[in-house]
Each structure stands twice: as structure tokens, then as C-alpha cells.
Amino acid sequence: MDNSTIIDLSIDFLQLFISIAACISPLLACATALGILLWCGLRFGSILTATPILVLAIGVDDAFLMINHWQQIYQQ
């Protein structure tokens, strides 16, 4: 195994870590926001059940766009 293979493996691991973090971050933000709302005494409505899915979709999409742009800058 030469050095280039080791570098390629580490970059793939980094991309995996960033992808997992991009999925976890919006979910943690949504859980925190819902927890604060419920702690303040607001009732749990039916619209709040769709909120985590929307936040995850938008957050992950934006995260992968930023990762893609970061990789394009890194390659230049």
C-alpha cells in the first residue's frame, strides 16, 4: 500500500464524517427547538410532526452544496 492509497482512504473517511455530521446537525437543531417550544408551554400541533423532515431536507441539501463547493475550491 503506497502513500497515495492511504491519502485516498483518509479523504473518503473525511467525506463520510462530514456527511454524517451534515445529517445529524439539522436533527439536533430541530430537537432543541421543539424541546424549547414544549418547555415554554406551547401545545404540540400536527404541523410540528412535519417540521423535522423539512428541516432535515433543507439542512442536508445546504450542507452537501457547501461540501461540494468546498471540494471544488480545494481541487483548484
C-alpha positions, 0 to 999 in steps of 0.5 A, spaced: 500 500 500 503 506 497 502 513 500 497 515 495 492 509 497 492 511 504 491 519 502 485 516 498 482 512 504 483 518 509 479 523 504 473 518 503 473 517 511 473 525 511 467 525 506 463 520 510 464 524 517 462 530 514 456 527 511 454 524 517 455 530 521 451 534 515 445 529 517 445 529 524 446 537 525 439 539 522 436 533 527 439 536 533 437 543 531 430 541 530 430 537 537 432 543 541 427 547 538 421 543 539 424 541 546 424 549 547 417 550 544 414 544 549 418 547 555 415 554 554 408 551 554 406 551 547 401 545 545 404 540 540 400 541 533 400 536 527 404 541 523 410 540 528 410 532 526 412 535 519 417 540 521 423 535 522 423 532 515 423 539 512 428 541 516 432 535 515 431 536 507 433 543 507 439 542 512 442 536 508 441 539 501 445 546 504 450 542 507 452 537 501 452 544 496 457 547 501 461 540 501 461 540 494 463 547 493 468 546 498 471 540 494 471 544 488 475 550 491 480 545 494 481 541 487 483 548 484 
